[in-house]
Amino acid sequence: MAQIRLQKYLADCGIASRRSAEELMRSGQISVNGQKAMNPGLKIDPEKDKVIFNNKIVVPSKEENIYILLNKPRGYITTVKDVHAEKTVFDLLKGINVKLFPVGRLDKDTTGLLLLTNDGEMCFKLTHPKFEINKVYYIKIKNDIKDIDIARLEAGIMVDGIKTSPAKVEVISRNSDISEIKLTITEGKKRQIRKMINNIGYYLVELKRIKFGPVNLGDLREGNFRYLVKSEIEKLKK
């Protein structure tokens, strides 16, 4: 078998997403042939090299790939494992016994569409910035959002010293008390939208993701989940 990147092998085996696999490697939790594997660029031959995680040999997963859409409520953490978290999104996946990882993250106070899968390759492609997957958010803010501030969002603004990529803004309604907009971005940095809204001088009341690539949240009730249908999976893979 040809050599492949260790992080991809870990993802294919259902250990973690590629990004999380890199974190496991850097923290010294992965070893190859008895040596800690901390270089994210390391390549292995799965037929010859012995990969160890949690004192167990890592082998390819025999489980069928599954794809789930969850309508995440406020107050839940998007994490696989956090000893300090009171509630994680995995507490909502009753009856799911397959190890899954989230496709990107939603912070504790953000609600809406969250994809989860055990398909490491798809997770990587949907979250890597170079693939520029559209993500659409419903946003409610205090006060009437000015045209000049909409233009700033669409042109890209400075967040943590880096200019965001251009966004698309659709105004749903606005008045002196509340404005409602849809914001489409291709990035997904930590708390990015909250910082974008704050940096143009508004108070964010509600943030909800309603679309990820071709997949819509639809009328799925908050706290519930469903399996993606075949046509949705095919569109995501494209």
N, C-alpha and C positions, 0 to 999 in steps of 0.2 A: 504494500500500500504506500502511496506517495505521502510525503510529510505534510502535515497541516499545522496551523497555529494552535498552540495549546489552549488558548482562550476559546477558540471555535470548537475544539474537541470537548471541552468542559460544557459548553452550551449545548452541543449536540447530544451529550450524555444526560442532559437535564439537571446538571449541577447548579447552574446559574445562567443568567443572561451574559452575553460577552462582556458587557461593562462591569457587571458584578464579579465575573470570573477574573478580570484584571485586578480588582480589589482583593480578591482572595489570594491571588498570586503575590501581589505586593506586600501583603501582610504575612507571608510565609506559611500559608495554610495548605499549599499545594507542593508536592514533591514529585520528581521524576527520577526513577532509578536510584532512589535513596538520597537525592540532593534537592534542596529547596529550589523551587522554580519561581523566581521573582521577576524575571524579564518578560514583559508582555509580548515581546516579539518572538519568543522561543517557539521552535517548531519541533514536533515529535512524529514518530512513526507509531501509530496506535497498535500495530501488530508486534512491535518489538519492545517498545518502551512501557514501563510500569508506572502508571500515574496513581498517586495516593492522595485522598482527601478524607479527613476525619478517620484516619487509620484504616480506610477501606480502599480497595482497588477500584478505580473508576472505569466502568465499562459502558458501552453504548446502551442507551435506553431502549427497551423493547416495547415501551408504551406508545400507543397511537397518539399523534399530535392532536391536541384539542385547543379550541379557541373560544374564549368567553368574553362577553361584554357585560360589565357591571355598572349599574348606576350608583356611583359612590355617594353616600351621605356625608354631611359635615361631621367632623370629629373623629374620622377614621384615618389611620396612618397607612400610607402606601409603602409597605415594607414587607420583606419576606420574614425577617426576624429582628425584633427589637424588644429587649427585655424590659425597657422602660415604657413601652407603648401600652396604654390601657385597652385600646381597640385597634385592630388592623383590618384591612380589607379582606383578609383571608378568613376572618371570623364570619363573614357574610356568605362564604361559599359552602353552604351546608350540602353534604353528600358528595363533594368532590374530593376524591382520595388521591388524585394525581398531583405531583409537585409542580406548581406553576410559578411563573414570575411575571411581574407587571411590565407592560410595554410602556416605558416612561413612568412618570409619577404625577400625582396630584397632591398638593399639600393638604394638611389637616383640614383647613377651612374651605377648600375648594370642592365642589360637588360635580357630579356628572359622569361622563363616559370614560371608563377605564377598561382597556383591553388586558387580558391575562392569557398566557399560553405556556406550553412547554416546548414550543418550537423556537429554539435558540437563534436559528438563522433568520427567521422572520422578525423576531424581536430586535435583532441587531439592525436590520435594514430599515425598520420602521422608526428607530430612534436615532440613527446616525445622521448628523446634520447634512452630510453631502447629498442625501436622498430628498431633502426638502419636502417632507410630507406635510400637507396642510392640516392644521388643527384649528377648529372654530370654537370660540367661546362666547357665551352670553354674559354680558357685563351690565351691572346696574351701578351707577355712581350718583353721588349727590350733586345737585345743581345742573344747570344747563351747560352741556359741553360745547365749547366754542369751536367754530369752523377752523380757526388757526391751530387749535390743539388736535383736532382730527387730522389735519395736514401734517402735524409733527409726528403723530403715531404712524401715519402712512409713509413718511419719509425715513423713519428710523430715529430713535433718540438714544442718548447716552444712559446706560445702566451699568453700574459698577465699573465705569471707565471704558466700556466697550459699546459701540453703537449697534443697536439692534437692526436686524434686517427689516426691510420695508414690510409693513403690515397692511391689511385691507380692513377698512372700517365701514360698516353698514349701520346707519342710524335707524333704530326701531321707533323710538319716541324720545322727546326731550321737552322739558319745561324748566321753570325756575327752581323746582324742588328736586327732580329726579331725571336722569337720562338713562336710556337703555340702548345698548349697541351690541352688534356682533363684531368680534375681532378675529381675524384670521391671521395666524402666524405659522412659520415653518420651523421655528426654533423651539426649545423647551428647557431653557436654563432655570435654575432654582428660583422660584417665586418671581419669575420674569414679569408676568403681566401685572402683578401687584406693584412691582417697582416701576413699571412703565406708567401706570395710572398715577401713582404717587408723584412721579417726577414731572408730570405735567400739571400737578396742583389740584388733584381731585381725590375725594374720599371714596374708596371702593366699598359698596354695600353688599354686592353679591357677585360671585364668580362661578360659572358653571360651564364645563366643556360639553358641547352638544354634537361635535363631529370630529372624527379622526380619520383622515384620508377619505375613502369612500363610504365609511361606516357611520351611520347616524344613530343618535341615542333614541330617537323616536319617542314613543309613549311608555317606555319601560319605567315601572315605578321605582322610586328611590329605595335603595337597599336591596333590590332584586337583581338577578342576573339571568342571562340566556346564552345559549350556544350560538355562535355565528352560523349562518346558513352557508351552503356550498358556494353560492354566487358571491357572497361577501368575502369569503376566504380567497377565492380566485382573484377578485379585484385587488385585495391586499397584496397578494403575491406578485401581481403585475407592477 
